[in-house]
């Protein structure tokens, strides 16, 4: 998918709302060849999705072997808004806690005291983390107003042909 088309999809208002959410579902191929799909907190920096995980997370070995991933960010209301993204995961091992990890967990409802306790716990648990960085190479927004899943679009076309 050309970069300008990806940018156009990601700059749509619904896409921007979805990119401001807390959780995506990260799909990848595990080392045993079977698919995996895990919820994971993320942040959008304007050009990349950044997720953080522990240095011993099983998904890291799989992503090193096959870095191609798919992400889904959606809503829980009707009609749903769905942002689908594909890309290549780049792994960045960092010492300490990445700023993105603290940002992406900052929208949960915590009192200032709970936030201090949570951050102290995080800093005592992790000596470092791995940033999973995905630059979109493909994107599709399904909003059920202006865009539909491709199979539904095909059914609409077939219905129009039958009616004419």
C-alpha positions as CSV (number, residue, x, y, z in Angstrom):
1,X,0.0,0.0,0.0
2,X,1.5,3.4,-0.9
3,X,2.6,5.6,2.0
4,X,0.3,8.4,1.0
5,X,-2.7,6.1,1.2
6,X,-1.7,4.8,4.6
7,X,-1.3,8.4,5.8
8,X,-4.7,9.3,4.4
9,X,-6.4,6.4,6.3
10,X,-4.5,7.1,9.5
11,X,-5.4,10.8,9.4
12,X,-9.1,10.3,9.2
13,X,-10.9,11.5,12.4
14,X,-12.1,8.0,13.4
15,X,-8.6,6.6,12.9
16,X,-7.2,9.4,15.1
17,X,-9.8,8.5,17.8
18,X,-8.8,4.9,17.6
19,X,-5.1,5.6,17.7
20,X,-5.7,7.6,21.0
21,X,-7.1,4.5,22.7
22,X,-5.2,2.4,25.2
23,X,-5.2,-1.2,23.9
24,X,-4.6,-2.9,20.6
25,X,-4.6,-6.6,19.7
26,X,-1.3,-7.7,18.3
27,X,-1.4,-10.7,16.0
28,X,1.7,-12.6,15.1
29,X,2.9,-16.1,14.3
30,X,4.3,-18.0,17.3
31,X,7.5,-20.1,17.1
32,X,5.4,-23.3,16.7
33,X,3.8,-21.8,13.6
34,X,0.4,-21.2,15.1
35,X,-1.3,-17.7,15.2
36,X,-1.4,-15.6,18.4
37,X,-3.4,-12.5,19.1
38,X,-2.8,-10.7,22.4
39,X,-4.1,-7.5,23.8
40,X,-1.4,-5.0,24.6
41,X,-1.2,-1.4,25.6
42,X,0.2,1.0,23.0
43,X,0.9,4.6,22.2
44,X,0.8,6.3,18.8
45,X,3.7,8.7,18.2
46,X,2.3,10.1,14.9
47,X,4.0,7.6,12.6
48,X,4.5,4.4,14.6
49,X,2.7,2.3,17.2
50,X,4.8,1.6,20.2
51,X,4.1,-1.3,22.6
52,X,6.4,-2.3,25.5
53,X,6.9,-5.7,27.1
54,X,9.1,-7.6,29.5
55,X,12.5,-8.7,28.1
56,X,11.4,-12.4,28.8
57,X,8.1,-12.2,26.9
58,X,7.6,-15.3,24.7
59,X,6.3,-13.2,21.8
60,X,9.8,-11.6,21.4
61,X,11.4,-14.9,20.1
62,X,8.5,-15.2,17.7
63,X,8.8,-11.6,16.5
64,X,12.6,-12.0,16.0
65,X,11.9,-15.0,13.8
66,X,9.0,-13.5,11.9
67,X,8.5,-9.7,12.5
68,X,5.3,-9.4,10.4
69,X,2.3,-8.4,12.5
70,X,-1.3,-7.2,12.3
71,X,-3.0,-4.9,14.8
72,X,-6.6,-4.3,15.5
73,X,-7.9,-1.3,17.4
74,X,-11.7,-1.1,17.8
75,X,-14.6,0.2,19.8
76,X,-17.2,-1.7,21.8
77,X,-20.3,0.2,20.6
78,X,-22.6,-0.1,17.6
79,X,-21.7,0.5,14.9
80,X,-18.2,-0.5,15.7
81,X,-15.2,1.5,14.5
82,X,-12.3,-0.7,13.5
83,X,-8.8,0.2,12.5
84,X,-6.7,-2.6,11.0
85,X,-2.9,-2.1,10.6
86,X,-0.2,-4.3,9.2
87,X,3.5,-3.8,9.5
88,X,6.9,-5.1,10.6
89,X,7.8,-5.2,14.3
90,X,11.2,-3.7,15.2
91,X,12.4,-4.6,18.7
92,X,14.3,-2.1,20.7
93,X,15.8,-3.4,24.1
94,X,16.0,-0.5,26.6
95,X,17.4,-0.2,30.1
96,X,14.9,1.0,32.6
97,X,11.3,1.8,31.8
98,X,10.5,3.4,28.4
99,X,8.7,6.7,28.5
100,X,6.0,5.2,26.2
101,X,5.2,2.5,28.8
102,X,4.6,5.2,31.4
103,X,2.5,7.2,28.9
104,X,0.4,4.3,27.6
105,X,-0.5,3.3,31.2
106,X,-1.3,6.9,32.1
107,X,-4.9,7.0,31.0
108,X,-6.1,4.3,33.4
109,X,-8.1,5.7,36.3
110,X,-5.6,6.1,39.1
111,X,-5.5,8.6,41.9
112,X,-2.1,10.5,42.2
113,X,-1.2,8.3,45.1
114,X,-2.0,5.1,43.1
115,X,0.0,6.4,40.2
116,X,3.1,6.9,42.5
117,X,2.7,3.4,43.9
118,X,2.2,1.8,40.5
119,X,5.2,3.5,39.0
120,X,7.4,2.5,42.0
121,X,6.2,-1.1,41.6
122,X,7.0,-1.0,37.8
123,X,10.5,0.4,38.4
124,X,11.2,-2.3,41.1
125,X,10.0,-5.1,38.8
126,X,11.6,-4.3,35.4
127,X,15.3,-3.6,34.9
128,X,14.6,-3.0,31.3
129,X,11.9,-3.6,28.7
130,X,11.6,-4.2,24.9
131,X,9.9,-1.6,22.8
132,X,7.9,-3.2,20.0
133,X,7.7,-0.5,17.3
134,X,5.5,-1.0,14.2
135,X,5.5,1.4,11.3
136,X,2.3,0.8,9.3
137,X,2.7,-0.7,5.9
138,X,-1.0,-1.2,5.3
139,X,-4.1,0.3,7.0
140,X,-7.9,0.1,6.7
141,X,-10.6,1.9,8.6
142,X,-14.0,0.3,8.9
143,X,-16.5,2.7,10.2
144,X,-19.8,1.3,8.8
145,X,-20.7,4.8,7.6
146,X,-18.2,5.5,4.8
147,X,-16.3,2.2,4.8
148,X,-17.3,-1.5,5.2
149,X,-15.5,-4.8,5.4
150,X,-14.5,-5.8,1.8
151,X,-16.8,-8.9,1.9
152,X,-19.8,-6.7,2.9
153,X,-18.9,-4.2,0.1
154,X,-19.0,-7.1,-2.3
155,X,-22.5,-8.2,-1.0
156,X,-23.8,-4.7,-1.4
157,X,-22.5,-4.6,-5.0
158,X,-24.2,-8.0,-5.7
159,X,-27.5,-6.8,-4.2
160,X,-27.4,-3.7,-6.4
161,X,-26.9,-5.8,-9.4
162,X,-29.8,-8.1,-8.4
163,X,-32.1,-5.1,-7.9
164,X,-31.3,-3.5,-11.3
